[in-house]
């Protein structure tokens, strides 16, 4: 879950309320953040390596919602 949401449920509510364009923007932002996070992890600058997992799961959640919307249209 990216840092802007207070809880996982809050994050999911934000995703379900977002438009398709907002989801795409958020996906690009999270993917870019994960890219930078991996570099910082490799250099030992991250005190909490679990953040990588949170970002990967956030990407999966966003893609799942996008796929759900594709199937129901």
Buried (B, 14 or more C-beta within 10 A) or exposed (E): BBEEBEEEEEBBEBBEEBEEEEBEEBBEBBBEBBEEBEEEBEEEEBEEEEBBEBBBBBBEBBEEBBEEEEEEE
